[in-house]
Amino acid sequence: MVKASISKYILAVITLDAALVGSGGAPVFIARDRVEQDRIATYLARITEGVVHDLENGVYILVKH
C-alpha cells in the first residue's frame, strides 16, 4: 500500500496590497509597510518552520517544504 501525502503547500500569504491576492485556502496577512511585512513573514516562518518566498510584487508566500 502506497501512502500519499502533500509535501509542499502554502501556509500563508503576506502582502502589502490585498488586491494582489485572490481568495484561497491560505490565510492572508496585510502589512502596513515592508518592515512590518518582513517581521510578520519572519515570525510566521519561525513558528511554522516554513520558508518565505518573495514574489517580488509586494507579496510573500510562506511555504512548507
Buried (B, 14 or more C-beta within 10 A) or exposed (E): EEEEEEEEEBBBBBBBEEEEBEEEEBEBBBBEEEEBBBEBBEEBBEEEEBEBEEEEEBBBBBBBE
